[in-house]
């Protein structure tokens, strides 16, 4: 069953992709997909259907993305982790299979390292996951000092009175494309996320973990995948040749084979010529 679910979590209206009935097979793990920054649950495309062959699937648009409401204030990764627990509460799953890309990987790592979960995490698939803060050089720190000085000057009341839009334009012009296209609340959320290093949590991730990584990923380089493989106790890394940050879209065939093998799903049926 392919369907779209609209639900409410707290005060937020949440849009969600669904495959199968998460309440019909309580003995099976519930597959939860967590998308990357600026994306949505639907962005996983065919992966939802592949995993849906063996598991009920939920792929919510995280708050601030897709068709879901924006949070009322900037959230950190821990707050998104709490959201996931609230979102899953009505289904009361005994086991959860996590499939996450990029920013969703941050949330999954935080979840999987917790000791107070009301369910067991059976397996994890991290695709080009974020969470490891890169080492910063002198050039980066010089840019940060310049940015902070500029923000301080443009925040002065006399300057704001003469140039009311200068501060917002300055912020947007100095950030990434994700930062520039985000609302003020989501910009602050992005800053919280990228400044949080989840490396210390990785040894606490006990579930078997498949790491899928684009060989040419520049947003979260394959070195991050290798580091996660070395720190997560039961992890294996598959590098997708020629693929970038959206490796599951760049190399769908290799990605599908790896996912099917990891989840012990049968190969796709061949159609007669």
C-alpha positions as CSV (number, residue, x, y, z in Angstrom):
1,X,0.0,0.0,0.0
2,X,1.4,3.3,-1.1
3,X,-0.2,6.2,0.8
4,X,0.3,9.6,2.3
5,X,-0.4,10.3,5.9
6,X,-1.2,13.6,7.6
7,X,-0.8,13.6,11.3
8,X,-0.3,16.0,14.2
9,X,2.7,15.8,16.6
10,X,2.3,18.3,19.4
11,X,1.3,21.5,17.7
12,X,2.9,20.5,14.4
13,X,1.1,19.2,11.3
14,X,3.3,16.5,9.8
15,X,3.3,15.1,6.3
16,X,4.4,11.5,5.9
17,X,4.9,8.9,3.2
18,X,3.7,5.4,4.1
19,X,4.2,1.9,2.6
20,X,2.1,-0.9,4.2
21,X,0.3,-0.7,7.5
22,X,2.6,-0.1,10.5
23,X,-0.1,-1.5,12.8
24,X,-0.9,-4.6,10.8
25,X,2.3,-6.5,11.4
26,X,3.5,-5.7,15.0
27,X,6.0,-8.6,14.9
28,X,8.0,-6.9,12.1
29,X,10.3,-3.9,12.7
30,X,8.9,-0.6,11.6
31,X,11.1,1.0,8.9
32,X,11.6,4.7,9.6
33,X,13.1,6.9,6.9
34,X,14.7,10.2,7.9
35,X,15.6,12.5,5.1
36,X,18.4,15.0,4.6
37,X,18.4,18.8,4.9
38,X,16.1,20.5,2.5
39,X,14.5,17.3,1.4
40,X,11.4,15.3,2.3
41,X,10.3,11.7,3.0
42,X,9.4,11.3,-0.7
43,X,12.9,12.1,-1.8
44,X,14.0,8.5,-1.0
45,X,12.0,7.5,-4.0
46,X,12.3,3.8,-4.9
47,X,14.1,3.0,-1.7
48,X,10.7,3.3,0.1
49,X,9.2,0.7,-2.1
50,X,12.2,-1.7,-1.9
51,X,12.3,-1.6,1.9
52,X,8.5,-1.7,1.9
53,X,8.6,-5.2,0.3
54,X,9.6,-6.6,3.7
55,X,8.7,-3.9,6.3
56,X,6.0,-1.4,7.0
57,X,7.5,2.0,6.1
58,X,7.0,5.6,7.5
59,X,8.9,8.5,6.0
60,X,7.9,11.7,7.6
61,X,8.8,15.2,6.5
62,X,10.8,16.4,9.5
63,X,9.6,19.7,11.0
64,X,10.6,22.6,8.8
65,X,10.8,20.5,5.6
66,X,8.6,19.4,2.9
67,X,4.9,19.5,3.8
68,X,5.4,19.6,7.6
69,X,5.1,22.7,9.8
70,X,8.2,24.6,10.9
71,X,9.0,24.4,14.6
72,X,8.3,27.5,16.6
73,X,11.9,27.9,17.6
74,X,15.3,26.6,16.4
75,X,15.8,23.0,17.2
76,X,19.0,21.0,17.9
77,X,19.6,17.4,17.0
78,X,18.3,16.2,20.4
79,X,15.0,18.0,19.8
80,X,14.6,16.2,16.5
81,X,15.3,13.0,18.3
82,X,12.5,13.8,20.7
83,X,10.2,14.5,17.8
84,X,10.8,11.1,16.3
85,X,9.9,9.5,19.6
86,X,6.7,11.5,19.8
87,X,5.9,10.7,16.1
88,X,6.3,6.9,16.7
89,X,4.4,6.8,20.0
90,X,1.0,6.0,18.5
91,X,2.4,3.0,16.7
92,X,4.2,1.6,19.8
93,X,6.7,-0.4,17.7
94,X,8.8,-3.0,19.4
95,X,11.5,-2.8,16.8
96,X,12.6,0.0,14.5
97,X,14.7,-0.1,11.4
98,X,16.3,3.3,10.7
99,X,17.1,4.4,7.1
100,X,18.6,7.9,7.0
101,X,20.3,10.3,4.7
102,X,22.6,13.2,5.5
103,X,20.9,15.3,8.2
104,X,18.6,12.4,9.0
105,X,21.8,10.5,9.8
106,X,22.5,13.0,12.6
107,X,19.1,12.3,14.1
108,X,19.5,8.5,13.7
109,X,22.9,8.5,15.4
110,X,21.5,10.5,18.3
111,X,18.6,8.1,18.6
112,X,20.7,5.0,18.4
113,X,23.0,6.1,21.1
114,X,20.2,6.6,23.6
115,X,19.7,4.2,26.4
116,X,16.0,5.2,27.2
117,X,14.3,4.2,23.9
118,X,10.9,2.5,24.2
119,X,11.8,0.1,21.3
120,X,14.8,-1.8,20.0
121,X,16.7,-0.5,16.9
122,X,17.1,-3.7,14.9
123,X,19.3,-2.3,12.1
124,X,20.5,1.0,10.7
125,X,21.2,2.2,7.2
126,X,23.1,5.5,7.0
127,X,23.5,7.1,3.6
128,X,26.1,9.9,3.3
129,X,25.3,10.7,6.9
130,X,26.2,13.9,8.6
131,X,27.4,14.1,12.2
132,X,31.2,14.4,12.1
133,X,32.4,18.0,12.4
134,X,35.2,18.7,10.0
135,X,38.5,20.0,11.2
136,X,38.7,23.8,10.5
137,X,41.7,25.6,9.2
138,X,43.0,29.2,9.7
139,X,41.0,30.4,6.7
140,X,37.8,29.1,8.2
141,X,38.4,30.8,11.5
142,X,39.3,34.1,9.8
143,X,36.0,34.0,7.9
144,X,34.1,33.3,11.2
145,X,35.8,36.3,12.9
146,X,34.9,38.5,9.9
147,X,31.3,37.2,10.0
148,X,30.9,37.8,13.7
149,X,32.4,41.4,13.4
150,X,30.1,42.2,10.5
151,X,27.0,40.8,12.3
152,X,27.9,42.9,15.4
153,X,28.2,46.1,13.4
154,X,25.0,45.5,11.4
155,X,23.1,44.7,14.5
156,X,23.7,48.2,16.0
157,X,20.5,50.2,16.3
158,X,21.7,53.2,14.3
159,X,22.9,51.0,11.4
160,X,19.7,49.0,11.4
161,X,17.7,52.2,11.3
162,X,19.5,53.3,8.1
163,X,19.9,49.8,6.5
164,X,17.1,47.7,7.9
165,X,17.7,44.7,5.6
166,X,21.5,44.8,5.7
167,X,21.9,42.2,8.5
168,X,19.6,39.6,6.8
169,X,21.4,40.1,3.4
170,X,24.8,39.8,5.1
171,X,23.8,36.6,6.8
172,X,22.4,35.1,3.7
173,X,25.3,36.1,1.5
174,X,27.9,34.4,3.9
175,X,26.2,31.1,4.3
176,X,25.7,28.0,2.2
177,X,22.9,27.6,-0.3
178,X,21.0,25.6,2.4
179,X,21.4,28.5,4.8
180,X,20.5,31.2,2.2
181,X,17.2,29.4,1.2
182,X,16.1,28.7,4.8
183,X,13.8,30.7,7.0
184,X,15.3,32.5,10.0
185,X,14.3,29.7,12.4
186,X,15.6,27.0,10.1
187,X,18.9,28.9,9.6
188,X,19.5,28.9,13.3
189,X,18.5,25.2,13.3
190,X,21.1,24.5,10.6
191,X,23.8,26.4,12.6
192,X,23.0,24.3,15.7
193,X,23.2,21.1,13.6
194,X,26.5,21.7,11.8
195,X,28.3,22.9,15.0
196,X,27.3,19.7,16.8
197,X,29.9,16.9,16.6
198,X,28.3,13.5,17.2
199,X,31.6,11.5,16.9
200,X,31.6,10.7,20.7
201,X,28.2,9.0,20.3
202,X,29.2,6.6,17.6
203,X,30.7,3.9,19.9
204,X,27.3,3.7,21.6
205,X,25.5,2.7,18.4
206,X,25.1,-1.0,19.0
207,X,22.7,-2.0,16.1
208,X,24.2,-3.6,13.0
209,X,24.8,-0.6,10.6
210,X,25.2,-0.4,6.9
211,X,27.0,2.7,5.7
212,X,26.4,3.7,2.0
213,X,28.6,6.5,0.7
214,X,29.2,8.4,-2.5
215,X,32.8,8.2,-3.6
216,X,32.6,11.8,-4.7
217,X,30.5,13.2,-1.9
218,X,31.8,16.6,-1.0
219,X,29.2,17.5,1.6
220,X,30.0,14.6,3.8
221,X,33.2,13.1,2.4
222,X,33.8,9.4,2.3
223,X,36.4,9.9,5.1
224,X,33.4,10.5,7.4
225,X,32.0,7.1,6.4
226,X,35.3,5.4,7.1
227,X,35.5,7.1,10.5
228,X,32.0,6.0,11.3
229,X,32.9,2.4,10.2
230,X,35.8,2.4,12.6
231,X,33.8,3.8,15.6
232,X,30.5,2.0,15.3
233,X,31.0,-1.5,16.7
234,X,29.1,-3.4,14.1
235,X,29.3,-1.4,10.9
236,X,30.3,-2.0,7.3
237,X,30.9,0.6,4.6
238,X,29.9,0.3,0.9
239,X,31.4,3.0,-1.3
240,X,29.3,3.8,-4.4
241,X,31.7,4.7,-7.3
242,X,31.2,8.0,-9.0
243,X,28.3,9.0,-6.7
244,X,27.9,12.3,-4.9
245,X,26.0,13.2,-1.7
246,X,22.8,11.7,-3.0
247,X,24.5,8.4,-3.7
248,X,21.2,6.4,-3.6
249,X,20.0,8.4,-6.6
250,X,23.4,8.5,-8.4
251,X,23.9,4.7,-8.1
252,X,20.5,3.2,-7.5
253,X,21.4,-0.3,-8.7
254,X,24.4,-0.8,-6.3
255,X,22.4,0.8,-3.5
256,X,19.5,-1.5,-4.0
257,X,21.7,-4.6,-4.0
258,X,23.4,-3.5,-0.8
259,X,20.1,-2.7,0.9
260,X,18.5,-6.0,-0.2
261,X,21.5,-8.0,1.1
262,X,21.7,-6.2,4.4
263,X,18.0,-6.6,5.1
264,X,17.8,-10.1,3.6
265,X,15.2,-9.1,1.1
266,X,14.8,-11.3,-2.0
267,X,16.1,-10.0,-5.3
268,X,13.6,-8.2,-7.6
269,X,11.5,-10.4,-9.9
270,X,12.7,-10.4,-13.4
271,X,10.1,-9.5,-16.0
272,X,9.8,-11.8,-19.0
273,X,11.2,-10.3,-22.3
